């Protein structure tokens, strides 16, 4: 799922570039989303194990 979402975000960003003074970027956002997805999957797995 993340691969598709990351791709969609990058496509959107190509059409809607951030201002030069904007902190971070699309790659940072995609990395954050991937990290969040991994943490959510780990938490779900732990809950299912209990």
C-alpha positions in Angstrom: 0.0 0.0 0.0 2.7 2.5 0.9 4.4 2.1 -2.5 1.2 3.2 -4.2 0.6 6.1 -1.8 4.3 7.2 -2.1 4.0 7.2 -5.9 0.8 9.2 -5.8 2.4 11.8 -3.5 5.4 12.1 -5.7 3.2 12.5 -8.8 1.2 15.2 -7.0 4.4 16.9 -6.0 5.7 17.0 -9.5 2.6 18.9 -10.5 2.6 21.1 -7.3 6.1 22.0 -6.4 6.8 23.3 -2.9 8.1 26.9 -2.4 11.8 27.2 -2.2 11.6 28.2 1.5 9.5 25.2 2.4 11.2 22.9 4.9 11.5 19.2 4.1 10.1 17.8 0.9 8.2 15.1 -0.7 10.8 12.5 -0.1 10.8 13.4 3.6 7.0 13.1 3.7 7.2 9.7 1.9 9.8 8.5 4.4 7.7 9.6 7.3 4.7 7.8 5.9 6.7 4.6 5.4 8.0 4.8 8.9 4.5 5.3 10.3 3.2 2.4 8.2 5.9 0.1 9.5 5.2 1.2 13.2 1.5 0.6 12.7 2.1 -2.8 11.2 4.4 -3.7 14.1 1.8 -2.5 16.6 -1.0 -4.5 14.9 1.2 -7.6 14.8 1.9 -7.3 18.6 -1.8 -6.8 19.3 -2.7 -9.9 17.4 -0.1 -11.9 19.2 -1.6 -11.0 22.6 
